[in-house]
């Protein structure tokens, strides 16, 4: 029996992404406590003041996020710093709902490793002083879960594109091409279903559904990077 997985993952943009925020580029998302950030977040655990979510969004990422929040007793109002090229769409929606349920904020922005990383992280890093941050594809949906949503215009990318439908047969080691396991009717039904869920989610997060139009402007293998003005206009950002 074939099952269908919806993927929002950036592609062409990564030719230009030489440095990832926390050295987890292309791997499943991990969560970590990071030291006090320059935006003035209140400290909640020793010298830690924010959460870093870094890496690709997989089907189990929401469960890992919920476990992380519970284990670390994260209070409301803490920021989740995101750096991700995207991944599973439904997982991105679930992440956003978890973030909103815990009354957390979200942020995308450049990261000064010498001010905000442990000695071990600095030692193992590529040596750059400042890391840009990327929130692409399904990460952009998770980002909307923040009660307060901010980004660093000088050190971040927020980019969207169309949903890609991927066919997966759990009984096969090698997966068939999408065209080999989808009829036109089933593809239309599946795509309309996920678009409907995204529209409902976006509206529920207080964001202008025009964001869906911006997603449709870029095919799955490309990305549409939104400007700060667009993000403010569509209420993706709550403030600068």
BAVO-114764 format. One record per atom (N, C-alpha, C): x, y, z; residue in one letter. Coordinates in steps of 0.05 Angstrom, whole numbers, plus 5000, padded with zeros to 4 digits. Each point is the difference from the previous one (the first is absolute). Layout:
XYZA
...
***
This chain:
501749765000X
498350245000X
501850255000X
499550184981X
501550244999X
498850215018X
501750165013X
499150225016X
501250254988X
498950235006X
500950254988X
501150195021X
502350124994X
501350185018X
500350274986X
499350215014X
500250264989X
502650135009X
501550104981X
502750105006X
500150304992X
501050165019X
500850274994X
502950035007X
501849984981X
502850025005X
501450174979X
501750185008X
501350184982X
502249854984X
500550094975X
501949864983X
502150194989X
499350164980X
502050164986X
501450205018X
498650105020X
501150205017X
502549905015X
500349745003X
502149905017X
502750014986X
500150054975X
502550044987X
501450255011X
498450185012X
501250255011X
500249995030X
499149795013X
500049985029X
502549865009X
502250145002X
502549885007X
500349935029X
498750155017X
500349965029X
497349985013X
499649795016X
497549965015X
500250125027X
497850055012X
499950145026X
501549855022X
499649745002X
501349855021X
501049734991X
501049994976X
501549774990X
498249744998X
497550034996X
498249774998X
498650004973X
501150124980X
498850034974X
499749734986X
497649944992X
499549754985X
499549765018X
499750045026X
499549785019X
497350055014X
498949795013X
497550055014X
500350215021X
497850155004X
500150225019X
500649915029X
501850155013X
500649965028X
499350255015X
499449975025X
499350225017X
502150035023X
500750255005X
502050055021X
499450265014X
500850025025X
499950265014X
502450164992X
499650264994X
502350174993X
500250235018X
502350125004X
500450225019X
498450244993X
500050195018X
498450254998X
500550134973X
497850074986X
500250124974X
499950305003X
500950144979X
500350285000X
497350155002X
497849864995X
497450135000X
498850045028X
501549915020X
499150055027X
498149805012X
500049754990X
498249805011X
500749955030X
498049955016X
500449955028X
501349735004X
502149985017X
501349755005X
498149815015X
500149744992X
498349815015X
501549765010X
502449954992X
501549775010X
503050074999X
501250055023X
502750095002X
500550234980X
501749964981X
500550224981X
498649954973X
498049835001X
498649944975X
497450174997X
499550094976X
497750184998X
498349944975X
500749824983X
498449944976X
500449724992X
498349914981X
500249734989X
500850024971X
501949844992X
500849984972X
498949754988X
498450034979X
499049784984X
501550004973X
501849824997X
501950014977X
499949734985X
499450014974X
500149764984X
497449964984X
499849774986X
497749944984X
497649915017X
497650074991X
497649925015X
499049734990X
500149815018X
499149724994X
497349945014X
498949774994X
497449945010X
500049985031X
502349935012X
500049985029X
501050265014X
500650214985X
501050245012X
498150125020X
497350014994X
498250115020X
500149855027X
500249744999X
500249845025X
502550085015X
502350034986X
502550075013X
499850285012X
498650184986X
499750275011X
498350005025X
497849865000X
498349985024X
501649885023X
501549794995X
501649885021X
502150195011X
501250154982X
502150195008X
498850225018X
497750104993X
498750215015X
499249905028X
498949755001X
499249895025X
502349945018X
502049874989X
502449925016X
501450245012X
500250224984X
501450235010X
498250215013X
497449935003X
498150175013X
500250294989X
499850024974X
500250264987X
497550165005X
500350255011X
497750175006X
499150154975X
497650115002X
499050174978X
501850244996X
500050104975X
501450244994X
502949964991X
501049755000X
502749954991X
500049994970X
502250084988X
500249994971X
501149734990X
498949914977X
501049784985X
501550114976X
502649974999X
501550094977X
500149784979X
499150064976X
499749794980X
502150034978X
501149784992X
501849994977X
499649734986X
498550014977X
499249754988X
499450044970X
500749804985X
499350004971X
497249884995X
498649925022X
497349904997X
499949705002X
497949894987X
499649715001X
497149925000X
499149845019X
497349905000X
498050225007X
497950044983X
498150215003X
498349975026X
498849765003X
498349965023X
501650035026X
502549925000X
501750035023X
500550305006X
500350164979X
500350295004X
497550125012X
497749914991X
497450105012X
499849925029X
500849755006X
499849915028X
502050155018X
502450064990X
501950155015X
498950285007X
498850134980X
498850265004X
497950005022X
498349794999X
497949985020X
501149955028X
502149855002X
501349955026X
501250265010X
501450144983X
501250265008X
497850195010X
497850014986X
497850185008X
498749905027X
499749745002X
498849905025X
501750065024X
502650014997X
501850065022X
500550305002X
498750164983X
500250295001X
502950104997X
501449884981X
502850074995X
500150204977X
502350134997X
500550184978X
501949874980X
500150104976X
501849904980X
501750224988X
502449924992X
502050204989X
501849874980X
500650154979X
502049914980X
502050224997X
502549955003X
501950214997X
502949925002X
501750184992X
502949955001X
500949945029X
502049855002X
500849895026X
503050045004X
500750165021X
502850055006X
500949775018X
501649824989X
500749765015X
501850065024X
501650214998X
501850065023X
498550115024X
497650114995X
498450105022X
498049795010X
499249824983X
497749835006X
500549704997X
502549914999X
500549724997X
502049905022X
499849755006X
501949895019X
502849974988X
502049975017X
502749974990X
500249764981X
498749785008X
500149764983X
498850054973X
497750154999X
498850064974X
501850174983X
501250205012X
501850174986X
502449844989X
501149835017X
502349844992X
499449824976X
497549894999X
499349814980X
498750144975X
499750265001X
498750144978X
501950064977X
498950124980X
501650074976X
501750255005X
499750135022X
501750225007X
498950284992X
497750014988X
498850264993X
499050145025X
500350275000X
499050155023X
497050005001X
498750034977X
497150035000X
498749814980X
497949875009X
498649814984X
497350114991X
499449994974X
497350084992X
498049785007X
497550065001X
498049805006X
498049984976X
499149764996X
498149944978X
497649865010X
497650104993X
497549865006X
498649974974X
500049764989X
499149954973X
497949795000X
498050034983X
498049794996X
498449945025X
499949755009X
498349935023X
500950145025X
502550095002X
500850165023X
498450265001X
499350114977X
498450255000X
497349965013X
499049764999X
497449945013X
500449975030X
502149865008X
500649975029X
500450285013X
501450174985X
500650275010X
497450165008X
497949954985X
497550155005X
498749935027X
500949785013X
498949935026X
500850205022X
502150164995X
500850185021X
498050215006X
499650065026X
498250225008X
501250264990X
502650045005X
501550224989X
501849884979X
500150124976X
501649904979X
501850224989X
502649965002X
501950204991X
502249884983X
501350164984X
502349914984X
502050224998X
502549924995X
502250184996X
500250054970X
499250234991X
500050064971X
502849984988X
502050035016X
502850004989X
501349735002X
498749815012X
501349745003X
498149764998X
497950024984X
498149784999X
498749984973X
499049764994X
498449964975X
497549855007X
497750104991X
497449875004X
498949954972X
499949754992X
499449944972X
497949774998X
498250034981X
497849814997X
500049894971X
498549784997X
499549904973X
497849795000X
499349904977X
497749814998X
500649745015X
497849875007X
500249745013X
500849794979X
501749825009X
500849774983X
498849755012X
498749844983X
498849755009X
501849774994X
500649845020X
501949784997X
498649745007X
500249804983X
498849755005X
502049815014X
499149875021X
501749825016X
498649745004X
501349784992X
499049735005X
501749885022X
498949975024X
501549915023X
501149714997X
499049854980X
500949734995X
502349984980X
500950234989X
502150004981X
502550155010X
502349884995X
502550135008X
500650244982X
499649964974X
500350224981X
497350114993X
499650265002X
497450124997X
499450064970X
497549974992X
499250064973X
499950304995X
500150084975X
499750284993X
497150085006X
499650265005X
497350095007X
498049934978X
500850034975X
498249954977X
499149714999X
501649825011X
499349724998X
497949915020X
499450165020X
498149905020X
497850205005X
499750204983X
497950195002X
498350014975X
497349995004X
498350064978X
499550305001X
499050124979X
499450284999X
498050075022X
497949835003X
497950055019X
501150005029X
501649795006X
501049995027X
502050225006X
501650084980X
501850225005X
498550265005X
497950054985X
498450245004X
498850005028X
498949775008X
498749985026X
502050055022X
502349874998X
502050035021X
501150295002X
500550124978X
501150275000X
497950205011X
497549974991X
497950185010X
499649965030X
500349765010X
499749955028X
502250145017X
502549984991X
502150135016X
499950304997X
499350104977X
499750294996X
497850115019X
497849855002X
497950085018X
500950015029X
501649805008X
501150005027X
501950245005X
501550064980X
501950235003X
498450265001X
498150044984X
498350245000X
498750045027X
498849785011X
498750015026X
502050075022X
502349884999X
502150055020X
501050294999X
500650094976X
501050284996X
498050205011X
497549974993X
497950185010X
499849985031X
500249765010X
499749965029X
502350125016X
502350044987X
502350135012X
500050304997X
497850104988X
499850294997X
501650124977X
500749834981X
501650094977X
498350024975X
500650204984X
498650054975X
500349764981X
497849884991X
500249774981X
501450074974X
500650254995X
501650084977X
502749845000X
500849915023X
502449845001X
499849754982X
497649894998X
499649764983X
500550074971X
499250244992X
500550104973X
503050024995X
501550095020X
502950024997X
501249734997X
498949805014X
501049734998X
499649894972X
497750074988X
499449904973X
501750124978X
501350225006X
501750134979X
502549864994X
500949825017X
502549854996X
499549704998X
501049884979X
499749714998X
501749865021X
499449745005X
501349865023X
503150014999X
501250024977X
502950004998X
501250275002X
498450215005X
501050275003X
498850125026X
500850245006X
498950135024X
499350294995X
498250105015X
499150284998X
500750135027X
502150165001X
500950135024X
498350255005X
498850025023X
498350235006X
501650225014X
499450254992X
501450235012X
498850065028X
501450165015X
499050085026X
497350154997X
499850174980X
497550144995X
497749814994X
500549804984X
497949804995X
499249855025X
502049935016X
499449855024X
498450165020X
500550265001X
498450185017X
497250034988X
499850034974X
497450044987X
498249765004X
501149764998X
498549755003X
499749915029X
501150165018X
499949945029X
501549755008X
501949934983X
501949785007X
501750085024X
500850264999X
501450125023X
498050165016X
500349985026X
498350165018X
501250275005X
502750024997X
501450255003X
502849964990X
501450224996X
502849994993X
501849955024X
***
